[in-house]
């Protein structure tokens, strides 16, 4: 070894060390990046499913409360009238189909939804069931139908806000005006 200079093998050893370090770091960072991309792709896929289910839930609730015999029952009660037994039975049958649809959405969400979104959808399902129960001919009254309808609207609003927060969409939609619904 020459006391005035570096050993002849020093440069190749240092270069080799940096080469190995670069290969290890490249592998580690590439692996982390691929894992992040895979998680992001899965999240996008499940979020897309949740978005579709959310839209179907909103459509189902709107059809349940704003069409056919149910709308007729609500309108009669608001105007101070009382629906006949046949109208109430028809409204109850109509809501039964929608309640079953909501139960199906709930089952789908058990697999893919985060707990807070699932809980909000579960509250809608229970409120829809309660709303349907107010339409039975022997137990129907204006106050019960109105209270159950307002609770269902509050639960739908909460579900929308929870789903929007999960999807990263701005929240803060106005609460439904119970007097106009």
Secondary structure as UniProt FT lines:
FT   TURN            3..4
FT   TURN            8..9
FT   HELIX           10..66
FT   HELIX           68..78
FT   TURN            79..80
FT   HELIX           85..112
FT   HELIX           115..133
FT   TURN            134..135
FT   TURN            137..139
FT   HELIX           142..167
FT   TURN            178..180
//
